């Protein structure tokens, strides 16, 4: 065998070994991140977490989520919004990143490019302004859903602002939010990210001896109607999504609160 041919083959073999080794390291690193994501964090208020219909719950430092690979987004994002979390600090908006803690791989942000839809936050960046790390953590693709711009900047934004108002007024609330991933939905991008026809928010204020709940179900379009017109029983959203909200609550309390659509006790 000629020396030139020998060294060429040797170079190819070395490249193959290096490539294989790097892939193994990447897979090991990915597995570590995924495993870390399955662990409840010190900042997670796990008592109020809903059930998952997908079996893929990820805990980040400042919110948890249940990821639906079928729809390439979270079926819910859950987090505690304390009064002490509220801040007017403005951090530089980072680029969106793929959530590496999603075992089945989260959707790429490029799915949204030229789609006509916003990257609509589920846990808003404005709810996590108490630190740069918490703020930037909301810019993961597992925390977004395709939203019409008028909806995202309109009634959805109004509801997010109202949630922060209640967190201030009631010394904190627990929030579960997402799109209703059911029915005939449009999709966007190469990964077929579903565009929900409805979005929901479910809140509980458990800071007193008499906890209260409120739930909103919004059609995916902007509206000038008052927010209280979109209040529904939590049971309605459970029936739509198959998700059990606040399953750790005493059954009598849970059943009573979730059957009611009264917004008495919530200041509008």
Buried (B, 14 or more C-beta within 10 A) or exposed (E): EEEEEEEEEEEEEEEEEEEEEEEEEEEEEBEEBBEBBEEEBEBBBEEBBBBBBBEBBBBBEBBBBBBBBEBBBBBBBBBBBBBEBBBEEEBEEEEBBBBBBBBEBBBBBBBBEEBEBBBBBBBBBBBBBBBEEBBBBBBBBBBBBBBBEEBBBBBBBBBBEBBBBBBBEBEBBBBBBBBBBBEEBBBBBEBBBBBBBBBBBBBBBBBEEEBBBBBBBBEBEBBEEEBEEBBBBBBBBBEBBEBBBBEEBEEEBBEEBBEBBEBEEBEE
